[in-house]
Amino acid sequence: MIRIWGRASAFNLQKAYWALLETGQIHKRVDAGGDFGGLDTPEFLARNPNGRIPVIDDDGFVLWESQAIIRYLADRYAPDLIPGDVQARALAAQWMDWAQTSLLPAALDLFWGGVRTPKEKQSAAFVDRALKRTVAALTILDNELATHSYLVGDSFSLADIPAGTCLYRFFEMEGVERPELPHVTAWYARLCKRPAYQQAVMVPFDDLIGKENF
């Protein structure tokens, strides 16, 4: 059995957990982090000395970092998630890395500034800048998705997981003026039909509103 540590509403946990659910492997999710705590215990630090989630234990093989977990799970248990030729695999790596360095920092700033920060502490200027950065990144995706259904061609792959994880919060946040992004919206609708996405990513975040601590 694969064990994965992390609270259901943690963004990086959602990425890794989505990938795990796509494999269909028997697993157990262990609540950790946030109100559950446990990240500073000797037992947890032995698994991840950074004291961060997610972490997986696959029959004694321990791995942390969400992007690494996604790649490992696809390699071992879900080869259908890996594009078949070397150039397509390179494109998948490109979109995964781009999501981590360009889209997700902007989207997380938007979420923290507009949801996690209490109303009385929010900075309209910060939220506006984060929204513009998020929309600029999503516009790149919108242009890419104009010609195919997923980020690497017309089949779902591991490339869709990191970027796709942020869409639920983006589309569900209140008070956000979202521009027309027809191809991203259609892609999001396709992702929403996946049971693994529904379970791992479409998690209500009411408990995070105005909550600044991890």
PyMOL commands that set and color helices and strands:
alter all, ss='L'
color gray80, all
select helices_A, chain A and resi 11-23+34-36+42-47+66-77+79-81+86-116+119-121+124-144+160-165+167-172+182-192+195-200+206-208
alter helices_A, ss='H'
color red, helices_A
select strands_A, chain A and resi 2-5+27-30+55-58+61-64
alter strands_A, ss='S'
color yellow, strands_A
deselect
rebuild
show_as cartoon
